[in-house]
Amino acid sequence: MSVGTGGTTRLAARGGYEGYRRWLLVFASGAVVFGLMHHADHVIRGNHSGWPFQAEVTPFTFSLLIYALILPGIYLTARGRSVPGYHLFVAGVGLALLGFVHFVPTGDHEAPIRDIYMIYESPLAGMFALVVLAGLIASVTALGAVAIGAIRARSRTTEGG
């Protein structure tokens, strides 16, 4: 998606709101894939994990609920429903959680270098885990950006201009 003259996007010009549906599905699905990989990374590392993989309920346990938020949006979008506001909500919640858990220095936050990269004996495995986290953040950010574009395109369509 590239910005053309006058602030309009080529994507919107080609298909209006419908041109955004595919990208909403791509980025939401990408967020699910990266999210599953990141949660698997937590389990493999054994730190900052929780139920159902460990006995105690932790923030990790509650972070699994993000799939209960994102999957209905994917389903509805795939079925042709226009729900970019829902995708924007999911992206906002996802980015807030990712930012708070990984980058706000609280007592038990997960520091990307110390708790992700340094845990692995192999620098390649540690780097892969960081790339997965970056991919997750990028896909959720892109989902939010495309959702905003879709909302704007839909409002232009309903306003007639």
Backbone bond lengths (Angstrom), bond angles and torsions (degrees), N, CA, C in turn:
res aa  C-N    CA-C-N  psi(-1)  N-CA   C-N-CA  omega(-1)  CA-C   N-CA-C  phi
1 M - - - 1.438 - - 1.519 106.85 -
2 S 1.317 116.48 116.65 1.460 119.21 -179.76 1.519 109.81 -120.59
3 V 1.284 115.35 150.89 1.458 121.03 -178.15 1.518 108.91 -85.56
4 G 1.319 115.23 129.77 1.458 120.17 178.63 1.515 109.98 -100.84
5 T 1.318 116.38 -166.28 1.461 120.27 -179.72 1.519 109.81 -70.62
6 G 1.294 115.52 148.97 1.455 120.67 178.28 1.519 113.73 75.80
7 G 1.326 118.25 8.83 1.451 121.10 176.90 1.516 114.82 80.87
8 T 1.339 118.74 1.53 1.458 119.53 177.94 1.523 108.87 -87.56
9 T 1.291 115.76 157.06 1.460 119.21 177.87 1.512 109.72 -101.81
10 R 1.315 115.20 148.87 1.467 119.35 176.81 1.516 110.51 -61.96
11 L 1.328 116.14 -35.26 1.450 121.11 179.85 1.520 110.79 -60.54
12 A 1.300 117.30 -46.91 1.458 120.75 -179.56 1.523 110.78 -66.51
13 A 1.315 116.63 -37.00 1.458 120.05 -179.85 1.522 111.22 -65.28
14 R 1.335 116.77 -35.10 1.461 120.18 -179.22 1.510 112.28 -72.15
15 G 1.333 118.45 -40.02 1.448 117.76 -171.41 1.507 115.65 -141.20
16 G 1.318 119.41 11.22 1.456 120.12 -177.26 1.513 109.75 56.45
17 Y 1.331 116.11 -142.02 1.460 119.51 -179.80 1.515 111.60 -61.10
18 E 1.325 117.12 -39.19 1.471 120.17 -176.81 1.520 112.03 -59.08
19 G 1.327 117.56 -30.03 1.458 120.36 177.13 1.515 112.70 -65.50
20 Y 1.319 117.10 -20.53 1.472 121.63 179.51 1.516 112.93 -86.16
21 R 1.317 118.50 -23.26 1.465 121.29 -176.02 1.518 111.75 -54.09
22 R 1.315 117.03 -47.23 1.465 120.91 -177.88 1.528 110.26 -60.14
23 W 1.334 117.05 -42.62 1.461 120.07 -177.95 1.516 111.85 -71.06
24 L 1.324 117.39 -33.12 1.465 119.86 173.75 1.532 109.78 -61.30
25 L 1.327 115.77 -43.51 1.469 119.98 178.85 1.524 111.63 -66.55
26 V 1.326 117.11 -41.40 1.471 120.79 -179.30 1.520 110.82 -62.48
27 F 1.334 117.01 -50.03 1.465 119.41 -175.51 1.529 112.28 -74.35
28 A 1.326 118.16 -34.59 1.467 119.78 176.13 1.529 110.00 -66.85
29 S 1.325 117.13 -42.68 1.468 120.49 177.43 1.522 110.90 -65.84
30 G 1.327 116.66 -39.20 1.459 120.38 176.30 1.514 111.56 -61.61
31 A 1.329 116.58 -39.58 1.468 120.25 177.87 1.525 110.61 -64.16
32 V 1.328 117.37 -37.36 1.466 120.26 177.55 1.531 110.08 -65.13
33 V 1.331 117.09 -45.97 1.470 120.41 -179.13 1.526 110.63 -62.88
34 F 1.320 117.05 -50.00 1.470 119.90 178.85 1.530 111.15 -64.14
35 G 1.333 117.02 -36.20 1.463 120.51 178.18 1.522 111.62 -63.68
36 L 1.331 116.57 -44.33 1.462 120.06 177.46 1.527 111.12 -63.23
37 M 1.326 116.15 -40.38 1.470 119.68 177.91 1.530 110.58 -64.93
38 H 1.319 117.21 -40.11 1.465 120.53 -179.59 1.532 110.88 -68.62
39 H 1.333 117.14 -41.10 1.465 119.58 176.75 1.531 110.47 -64.99
40 A 1.332 116.89 -39.36 1.472 119.79 175.79 1.520 110.19 -62.03
41 D 1.324 117.55 -38.34 1.463 122.02 177.19 1.530 110.55 -59.54
42 H 1.339 116.79 -42.79 1.470 120.26 176.89 1.530 110.72 -57.63
43 V 1.324 115.51 -44.97 1.460 120.09 -177.45 1.530 110.24 -67.00
44 I 1.323 117.53 -43.15 1.465 121.67 179.71 1.523 110.78 -62.97
45 R 1.328 116.59 -44.72 1.471 120.70 179.75 1.516 111.55 -67.93
46 G 1.319 116.52 -32.70 1.459 120.76 -179.36 1.519 113.89 79.42
47 N 1.332 118.21 3.98 1.463 119.77 175.65 1.522 108.80 -114.42
48 H 1.302 116.21 148.84 1.460 122.93 -178.21 1.525 111.22 57.09
49 S 1.317 116.63 34.02 1.459 122.80 175.63 1.521 107.68 -106.60
50 G 1.296 117.73 -176.20 1.456 121.34 179.91 1.508 110.68 -175.06
51 W 1.337 114.76 -165.65 1.455 119.46 179.70 1.519 109.10 -57.28
52 P 1.273 122.16 138.71 1.459 130.70 13.07 1.535 114.68 -90.97
53 F 1.319 118.31 8.51 1.465 121.60 -176.85 1.521 112.67 -98.40
54 Q 1.312 116.51 -16.53 1.461 122.95 174.46 1.525 107.52 -134.43
55 A 1.322 116.43 168.01 1.463 119.86 -174.40 1.525 113.54 -69.49
56 E 1.325 118.03 -33.79 1.466 119.93 -173.60 1.538 112.30 -90.74
57 V 1.332 113.30 150.32 1.464 121.03 173.95 1.525 106.73 -86.00
58 T 1.335 115.90 128.21 1.465 122.31 -175.95 1.519 109.17 -133.08
59 P 1.336 118.14 177.44 1.470 119.52 173.35 1.539 112.44 -56.15
60 F 1.325 117.37 -30.95 1.471 120.91 175.49 1.527 110.35 -55.79
61 T 1.330 116.34 -44.45 1.466 121.62 -179.42 1.523 110.06 -57.36
62 F 1.325 116.41 -47.22 1.462 119.81 -178.55 1.526 111.80 -70.76
63 S 1.333 117.16 -28.06 1.468 119.61 178.83 1.524 111.79 -66.19
64 L 1.320 117.45 -21.06 1.465 120.46 177.05 1.530 111.82 -66.55
65 L 1.328 116.93 -18.81 1.463 120.81 179.04 1.524 112.64 -68.65
66 I 1.332 117.86 -13.66 1.466 119.89 178.85 1.527 111.03 -59.58
67 Y 1.337 116.39 -30.00 1.469 119.36 179.01 1.527 111.01 -68.55
68 A 1.331 116.85 -31.44 1.464 120.24 175.68 1.526 111.07 -68.55
69 L 1.331 116.90 -21.31 1.470 120.54 175.98 1.525 111.80 -87.09
70 I 1.320 117.23 -44.99 1.464 119.53 -170.65 1.531 113.36 -80.45
71 L 1.330 117.88 -34.40 1.467 119.52 -176.28 1.531 113.90 -64.29
72 P 1.340 120.41 -39.63 1.471 118.29 176.04 1.534 112.51 -61.69
73 G 1.326 117.67 -35.74 1.463 120.34 177.38 1.521 111.79 -64.00
74 I 1.321 116.40 -41.29 1.467 120.39 177.28 1.525 109.81 -63.74
75 Y 1.321 116.26 -45.80 1.462 120.87 -179.83 1.527 111.39 -59.85
76 L 1.325 116.35 -49.89 1.469 120.12 -178.05 1.520 111.59 -64.00
77 T 1.327 117.41 -40.82 1.466 120.87 178.93 1.523 110.53 -65.31
78 A 1.324 116.86 -42.30 1.472 120.69 178.60 1.523 111.56 -63.62
79 R 1.327 116.80 -30.82 1.469 121.42 178.80 1.526 112.77 -83.63
80 G 1.342 116.90 2.82 1.454 120.27 175.44 1.518 115.37 95.77
81 R 1.314 118.08 1.88 1.467 120.16 178.29 1.519 109.97 -76.78
82 S 1.313 116.38 145.29 1.457 122.33 178.83 1.525 108.83 -93.83
83 V 1.352 116.09 101.48 1.470 120.45 -177.38 1.537 111.77 -131.17
84 P 1.344 118.59 45.83 1.474 117.91 -179.28 1.526 112.77 -65.25
85 G 1.331 117.77 -29.59 1.461 120.09 176.77 1.518 111.43 -63.88
86 Y 1.317 116.47 -37.01 1.459 121.34 176.94 1.536 109.62 -65.10
87 H 1.335 117.03 -44.42 1.468 120.39 177.45 1.524 110.91 -61.73
88 L 1.323 117.18 -38.40 1.462 120.68 178.51 1.530 110.18 -64.56
89 F 1.319 117.26 -41.27 1.462 121.41 176.94 1.532 110.44 -61.05
90 V 1.333 116.71 -47.29 1.473 121.28 -179.85 1.532 110.17 -61.62
91 A 1.331 116.79 -43.06 1.468 120.20 179.46 1.528 110.48 -64.39
92 G 1.307 117.56 -41.67 1.462 120.66 178.59 1.520 112.09 -62.72
93 V 1.334 116.76 -46.09 1.465 121.03 177.89 1.532 109.66 -63.10
94 G 1.333 116.29 -44.91 1.463 120.50 -179.31 1.515 112.99 -61.33
95 L 1.329 116.51 -45.55 1.468 119.54 179.48 1.527 111.61 -66.90
96 A 1.317 116.91 -37.61 1.464 119.43 177.86 1.528 110.67 -63.25
97 L 1.318 116.70 -44.50 1.464 120.23 179.11 1.521 111.53 -66.00
98 L 1.331 116.81 -46.29 1.464 119.95 179.25 1.520 111.27 -60.28
99 G 1.306 116.48 -44.93 1.460 120.15 -179.09 1.511 112.47 -65.34
100 F 1.333 115.90 -44.81 1.464 118.95 -178.09 1.523 111.41 -66.43
101 V 1.327 117.01 -47.12 1.463 121.09 -174.77 1.529 112.17 -69.40
102 H 1.334 117.07 -36.94 1.461 119.08 -172.84 1.520 115.27 -99.60
103 F 1.327 117.94 -19.82 1.463 118.11 -171.20 1.528 115.85 -128.99
104 V 1.321 119.34 -11.75 1.452 120.88 177.82 1.532 107.49 -89.51
105 P 1.312 117.33 119.51 1.470 119.59 -174.34 1.529 113.00 -74.54
106 T 1.319 115.01 84.51 1.459 121.21 172.94 1.523 108.05 -101.88
107 G 1.293 117.41 -179.44 1.458 120.82 -176.99 1.511 114.28 -61.13
108 D 1.332 118.53 -34.19 1.461 120.84 -174.49 1.528 111.91 -123.50
109 H 1.330 118.07 27.52 1.461 118.46 -179.15 1.525 110.32 -74.17
110 E 1.317 114.43 159.32 1.456 120.34 -179.51 1.524 108.47 -95.24
111 A 1.311 117.13 106.48 1.460 121.51 178.75 1.529 108.41 -79.59
112 P 1.344 118.12 121.39 1.461 119.76 -175.05 1.532 114.93 -53.72
113 I 1.310 119.03 -42.94 1.464 119.45 -177.47 1.526 110.86 -75.76
114 R 1.313 117.32 -51.96 1.465 120.96 -176.11 1.529 112.24 -67.02
115 D 1.336 117.61 -46.23 1.458 121.25 -171.48 1.520 115.00 -94.94
116 I 1.308 117.98 -13.36 1.461 119.84 178.73 1.529 109.53 -111.04
117 Y 1.310 116.60 -62.73 1.470 120.84 -174.44 1.523 112.40 -67.09
118 M 1.323 117.36 -48.33 1.464 120.80 -172.66 1.531 113.76 -72.75
119 I 1.313 118.26 -17.60 1.466 121.56 -179.60 1.531 110.95 -66.62
120 Y 1.312 116.05 -36.27 1.464 120.23 -177.24 1.525 110.99 -78.68
121 E 1.328 116.07 141.82 1.466 120.12 176.50 1.525 110.30 -73.28
122 S 1.314 116.55 -29.75 1.458 121.69 -178.95 1.530 110.30 -93.55
123 P 1.331 117.74 125.05 1.468 119.10 175.70 1.532 112.26 -59.66
124 L 1.328 117.07 -31.94 1.462 120.92 179.32 1.535 110.60 -65.33
125 A 1.328 117.46 -43.44 1.463 120.86 178.74 1.528 110.52 -65.95
126 G 1.333 116.84 -41.30 1.461 120.22 177.83 1.519 111.92 -63.42
127 M 1.322 116.07 -41.19 1.470 119.85 178.70 1.529 110.70 -66.56
128 F 1.320 116.97 -39.66 1.465 120.30 177.84 1.531 110.16 -60.30
129 A 1.336 117.22 -42.98 1.468 120.78 178.90 1.529 110.98 -61.90
130 L 1.334 117.39 -39.33 1.469 120.29 177.05 1.526 111.61 -67.98
131 V 1.329 117.31 -37.52 1.466 121.09 177.82 1.535 110.06 -64.77
132 V 1.327 116.72 -38.29 1.464 120.05 176.80 1.533 110.23 -62.25
133 L 1.329 117.26 -45.04 1.468 120.53 177.20 1.529 110.66 -60.98
134 A 1.329 117.30 -43.78 1.470 120.78 178.53 1.526 110.66 -63.76
135 G 1.329 117.28 -40.18 1.468 120.95 177.21 1.513 112.09 -63.25
136 L 1.330 116.13 -38.34 1.457 120.40 177.54 1.520 110.66 -64.18
137 I 1.314 116.39 -47.88 1.466 120.16 179.51 1.528 110.74 -62.85
138 A 1.330 117.07 -42.61 1.471 120.75 179.93 1.527 111.67 -64.48
139 S 1.329 117.83 -42.61 1.463 119.56 -178.14 1.531 111.59 -68.95
140 V 1.326 117.59 -37.08 1.467 119.88 177.90 1.528 110.24 -69.83
141 T 1.325 116.98 -38.94 1.468 120.57 176.25 1.522 110.68 -62.89
142 A 1.333 116.68 -44.83 1.465 120.86 179.13 1.524 110.85 -64.17
143 L 1.328 117.32 -37.96 1.464 120.46 176.75 1.528 110.10 -59.18
144 G 1.323 116.50 -45.27 1.467 119.69 178.52 1.518 112.57 -63.52
145 A 1.335 116.83 -41.97 1.472 120.66 -179.70 1.527 111.20 -64.92
146 V 1.319 116.84 -43.65 1.470 120.11 179.25 1.526 110.06 -67.79
147 A 1.318 117.78 -37.00 1.468 120.35 177.63 1.527 110.73 -61.66
148 I 1.335 116.96 -41.38 1.475 119.87 176.73 1.522 110.05 -62.31
149 G 1.322 116.93 -44.56 1.467 120.44 177.51 1.513 112.04 -60.83
150 A 1.333 116.62 -40.75 1.465 120.60 179.76 1.523 111.30 -66.19
151 I 1.316 116.73 -39.82 1.466 120.19 178.14 1.525 109.86 -63.72
152 R 1.322 116.07 -42.94 1.472 119.48 178.89 1.518 110.91 -65.18
153 A 1.334 117.77 -42.56 1.467 120.93 179.55 1.520 110.75 -64.44
154 R 1.309 116.71 -40.85 1.465 119.84 179.54 1.520 110.73 -66.02
155 S 1.344 117.50 -39.27 1.470 119.32 179.42 1.518 110.93 -68.22
156 R 1.338 117.58 -35.42 1.478 120.17 176.61 1.524 110.32 -66.08
157 T 1.330 117.13 -36.94 1.443 121.44 -179.99 1.532 111.15 -67.82
158 T 1.340 116.61 -43.27 1.457 119.38 -178.68 1.525 112.51 -74.14
159 E 1.355 116.49 -23.84 1.460 119.66 177.80 1.530 111.15 -84.99
160 G 1.323 116.06 -9.45 1.459 119.42 178.19 1.504 113.96 85.50
161 G 1.302 119.53 14.84 1.456 117.68 -178.13 1.429 112.33 -150.05
